[in-house]
Amino acid sequence: MTDRAGFRDLLRMNAEEFEYILNKVAPMITKQDTRWRLAITAKERLALTLRYLATGESFASLSYQFRVGESTISMIVIETCEALHQTLKDEYLKTPTTEQEWLDIAKDFHHKWQFNHCLGAIDGKHINILPPAHSGSTFRNYKGRFSVQMMAVVDARYRFSYISVGAQGRASDAGVFAESDFKQALDSGLLNLPAAALLPGSDMEIPYMFVGDDAYPLRLDLMKPYPFRNMEHQQRVFNYRLSRARRVVENGFGIWANRWRVFLTNIMLNPDKVQKMVFATVCLHNYLRQVRSDPYTPAGLADTEDENHRLVEGTWRGDGLGAMLPLQPGRCGN
């Protein structure tokens, strides 16, 4: 796969970006030749893994194309995903822990989405899996499918600043948040969020916060929409502004799943392996978003707004992403 179109369409990146990733993971995935056979090269291992993640093709199909056994493909994919996560996480999947890092994110939300003091948008999705043996209904979600849940916080540029994956499909949305290490870090102050500050042009001191939908609890550091049917004008304006800020997490998930289409399939692997795939692809997503890769986020893929600030939906919304269920609908009253 040496042509530019091959890299763009099947690996979600250009040749230069592929080489950067290869240089990162090669020391961890290079195998030695033996007296009986030549080892599959690091380049082939990475290309095979990216092809699987980007297309969701079956191991049987990839086995035919790459002339590698299905069990070997399964092993290569998981080993390479582990290497991707380990080599990229410190740079491309790092939850902010300093006040300045959070303030930089809040500045982005202010300039791009006109929502002050926002530190990220939170949401979650179900990922369909092969349930572990003897797990019963533990992983069966509210639609009757077997899944694990992924909760994430996304910044103003559609990059993931925190993810948690592996909660059993039957767990409630509020339960996933309540049990997450993200909530524990919030409660204990480990994230070093900025102190409350004045809103621009006012004498009102407001805390810095994350935004979510009605499924999440209302807290000083987590804001959600007004739930009333008959709202005053100011409340409607607030909900509109919050909706614009929260849209970043919809787009973060949308771009990620559109580019790594394996997550739109029923993944015939156990939860531990799926978790490794999620961490690897989120690291890749953040890297490719940071370098503004054209193959990864082509024009029109993400939502945009016209000159009148009306929503122009990104193409990811009409691209079969209904296969990824949102977390279980419902209200959290506190």
C-alpha positions in Angstrom: 0.0 0.0 0.0 2.3 2.7 -1.3 -0.1 5.0 -3.1 -1.5 8.1 -1.3 -5.1 7.0 -1.8 -4.4 3.7 -0.1 -3.1 5.4 3.0 -6.0 8.0 3.1 -8.8 5.5 2.5 -7.7 2.5 4.3 -5.4 3.7 7.1 -7.0 7.1 7.8 -3.7 9.0 7.5 -1.1 10.0 5.0 2.3 8.3 4.5 4.2 10.8 6.7 1.8 10.3 9.6 2.0 6.6 9.2 5.8 6.7 9.4 5.6 8.8 12.5 3.4 6.2 14.2 5.5 3.4 12.9 8.7 4.9 14.4 6.8 5.1 17.7 5.6 1.5 17.9 8.3 -0.4 15.9 10.5 -1.1 18.9 7.6 -2.8 20.7 6.1 -4.8 17.8 9.2 -5.9 15.8 9.8 -9.7 15.9 12.9 -11.7 15.1 13.2 -14.0 12.1 13.6 -17.6 12.8 15.4 -20.4 11.0 12.1 -21.5 9.5 10.3 -18.3 8.6 10.6 -14.6 8.2 8.9 -12.5 10.8 6.0 -10.3 9.8 7.5 -6.8 9.8 6.5 -4.0 12.1 5.2 -2.0 9.1 3.0 -4.9 8.0 1.7 -5.4 11.6 0.8 -1.7 11.9 -0.8 -1.6 8.4 -2.9 -4.7 9.2 -4.0 -3.3 12.5 -5.0 0.1 11.1 -6.8 -1.6 8.3 -8.9 -3.6 10.7 -9.6 -0.7 13.0 -10.5 1.6 10.1 -12.7 -0.8 8.2 -14.0 -3.4 10.7 -13.3 -6.1 8.1 -13.5 -9.6 9.5 -10.3 -11.5 10.4 -11.2 -14.0 7.7 -11.2 -11.2 5.0 -7.9 -9.8 6.3 -6.4 -13.3 6.5 -7.1 -13.7 2.8 -5.7 -10.3 1.8 -2.6 -10.4 4.0 -1.9 -14.1 3.8 -1.8 -14.4 7.6 -3.8 -16.8 9.8 -6.8 -15.5 11.6 -5.4 -16.3 15.0 -2.2 -14.5 14.1 -4.2 -11.5 13.0 -6.0 -11.4 16.3 -2.7 -11.5 18.2 -1.1 -8.8 16.0 -4.1 -6.5 16.4 -4.1 -6.6 20.1 -0.3 -6.4 20.5 -0.2 -3.4 18.2 -3.1 -1.7 20.0 -1.2 -2.1 23.2 1.9 -0.6 21.7 -0.1 2.3 20.2 -1.6 3.1 23.6 1.7 2.8 25.5 3.7 4.9 23.1 1.2 7.7 22.5 -0.8 8.1 25.7 1.6 10.4 27.6 1.5 12.9 24.7 -1.9 12.4 23.2 -4.2 11.1 25.9 -3.3 13.1 29.0 -6.1 14.5 31.2 -5.1 18.0 32.2 -3.9 18.3 35.8 -2.8 22.0 36.0 -4.9 25.1 36.2 -3.3 26.6 33.1 -4.1 23.5 31.0 -7.7 23.8 32.0 -7.8 27.6 31.4 -6.4 27.0 27.9 -9.3 24.6 27.2 -11.8 27.1 28.6 -10.4 29.8 26.4 -11.0 27.5 23.4 -14.6 27.0 24.3 -15.1 30.7 24.7 -13.6 31.6 21.3 -15.0 28.7 19.3 -18.4 28.1 21.0 -19.1 31.2 23.0 -19.5 29.3 26.2 -17.5 30.7 29.1 -15.8 28.6 31.8 -16.3 25.3 30.0 -13.7 22.7 30.6 -15.1 19.9 28.4 -18.3 18.1 27.3 -19.1 14.7 28.7 -21.1 11.8 27.2 -21.0 8.1 26.6 -21.7 5.3 24.1 -22.2 1.6 24.0 -19.7 -0.6 22.0 -21.1 -3.9 20.9 -19.0 -6.9 21.9 -18.8 -10.7 22.2 -19.9 -11.3 25.8 -17.5 -13.3 28.0 -18.4 -16.9 28.8 -20.8 -17.4 31.7 -21.5 -13.6 32.0 -25.2 -14.1 31.7 -27.0 -10.8 31.2 -24.2 -8.7 32.8 -23.2 -7.1 29.5 -26.8 -6.9 28.0 -27.8 -3.3 27.5 -31.2 -1.6 27.4 -31.6 -2.5 23.7 -30.9 -6.2 24.3 -27.4 -6.1 22.8 -24.2 -7.1 24.5 -21.9 -4.1 25.0 -19.4 -2.3 27.1 -19.8 1.4 27.9 -17.4 4.2 27.0 -17.6 7.5 28.8 -15.5 10.5 27.6 -14.8 14.1 28.1 -14.0 16.0 24.9 -12.4 19.5 24.4 -13.4 22.3 22.1 -11.3 20.9 19.3 -13.0 17.4 19.3 -10.1 15.8 21.2 -10.6 13.3 24.1 -9.2 14.6 27.3 -10.5 11.6 29.4 -12.0 8.2 28.6 -13.2 5.3 30.6 -14.2 2.1 28.9 -15.3 -1.3 30.2 -18.4 -0.7 32.3 -20.8 -3.5 31.7 -23.6 -2.8 29.3 -26.4 -3.1 31.8 -25.0 -0.4 34.0 -26.9 2.9 34.1 -25.5 6.1 32.7 -25.5 7.8 36.1 -23.9 4.7 37.5 -21.0 4.8 35.0 -20.2 8.4 35.9 -20.6 7.8 39.7 -18.1 4.9 39.6 -15.6 6.5 37.3 -12.2 7.6 38.4 -13.0 10.9 36.7 -15.7 11.7 39.3 -13.4 10.5 42.1 -10.7 12.9 40.8 -13.3 15.7 40.6 -14.5 15.1 44.2 -11.0 14.9 45.6 -9.6 18.0 43.8 -6.9 16.0 42.0 -7.7 17.7 38.7 -6.7 21.1 40.0 -9.6 22.9 38.3 -9.4 26.7 38.2 -11.1 28.6 41.0 -14.4 30.4 40.3 -13.8 33.6 38.5 -15.8 36.6 37.1 -17.6 36.2 33.8 -16.3 38.6 31.1 -18.0 42.0 31.4 -19.8 41.2 34.7 -19.3 41.1 38.4 -20.7 37.6 38.7 -18.3 34.9 39.9 -18.9 31.6 38.3 -17.2 28.2 38.7 -15.4 26.4 35.9 -17.5 23.4 34.8 -18.0 20.5 32.4 -21.3 20.2 30.4 -23.5 17.2 29.9 -27.0 16.2 29.1 -29.9 15.5 31.4 -28.5 12.0 32.2 -25.8 13.5 34.4 -26.1 14.9 37.9 -26.2 18.7 38.4 -23.1 19.8 40.3 -21.1 23.0 40.7 -18.5 21.5 38.3 -21.0 19.8 35.9 -23.8 21.8 34.2 -26.8 20.4 32.3 -29.8 22.0 30.5 -32.8 23.5 32.2 -35.4 20.7 32.0 -38.5 22.8 32.0 -41.0 22.8 29.2 -42.0 26.5 29.6 -38.8 28.3 30.0 -38.0 32.0 30.2 -36.0 33.6 27.5 -32.8 33.6 29.4 -33.2 29.9 30.2 -33.7 29.1 26.5 -30.6 31.1 25.6 -28.6 29.2 28.2 -29.8 25.9 26.8 -28.9 26.9 23.3 -25.4 28.0 24.4 -24.9 24.8 26.4 -26.1 22.7 23.5 -23.5 24.3 21.2 -20.8 23.6 23.7 -22.0 20.0 24.3 -22.1 19.3 20.6 -18.3 18.9 20.7 -18.6 15.5 22.4 -21.1 14.4 19.8 -18.7 15.3 17.1 -15.7 13.8 19.0 -17.5 10.4 19.1 -18.9 10.9 15.6 -15.5 11.5 14.0 -13.8 8.8 16.0 -16.4 6.1 15.1 -16.6 7.2 11.5 -12.8 6.9 11.1 -12.4 3.7 13.2 -15.4 1.8 11.8 -14.7 -1.4 13.7 -16.7 0.2 16.5 -19.8 0.3 14.3 -19.7 -3.5 14.1 -20.3 -6.3 16.5 -16.8 -6.8 17.7 -16.2 -10.5 18.2 -13.7 -10.1 21.0 -13.9 -10.0 24.8 -14.1 -6.7 26.7 -10.4 -6.6 27.7 -9.4 -6.7 24.1 -12.0 -4.1 23.0 -10.8 -1.8 25.7 -7.2 -1.9 24.3 -8.6 -1.1 20.8 -10.5 1.9 22.2 -7.5 3.3 24.0 -5.3 2.8 20.9 -7.8 4.5 18.5 -8.4 7.4 20.9 -4.7 8.1 21.0 -4.6 8.0 17.2 -7.6 10.3 17.0 -6.1 12.9 19.3 -2.8 12.8 17.4 -4.4 13.1 14.0 -6.7 15.9 15.3 -3.7 17.7 16.8 -1.8 17.7 13.5 -5.0 18.6 11.6 -4.7 15.6 9.3 -6.8 16.2 6.2 -7.3 12.4 5.5 -8.5 12.0 9.1 -11.0 14.9 9.2 -11.9 15.9 5.7 -14.0 18.9 5.1 -17.7 18.4 5.9 -17.2 15.4 8.2 -17.7 17.5 11.4 -20.6 19.8 12.2 -20.2 23.4 11.0 -22.3 26.6 11.3 -23.3 28.9 8.5 -23.0 32.7 8.5 -26.2 32.9 10.6 -24.9 30.4 13.1 -27.3 27.7 12.0 -26.1 24.1 12.3 -24.8 22.4 9.2 -24.7 18.7 10.2 -21.5 16.8 9.5 -21.5 13.8 7.2 -20.7 11.5 10.2 -24.3 12.0 11.4 -25.8 10.2 8.4 -23.2 7.5 8.1 -24.6 4.6 10.1 -23.5 5.8 13.5 -26.8 4.7 14.9 -25.0 1.4 15.6 -23.4 3.1 18.6 -26.1 3.4 21.2 -26.0 6.4 23.6 -25.9 5.6 27.3 -29.3 4.6 28.7 -31.8 7.5 28.4 -33.2 8.8 31.7 -33.1 11.7 34.1 -30.8 12.3 37.0 -32.5 14.6 39.3 -29.5 15.7 41.4 
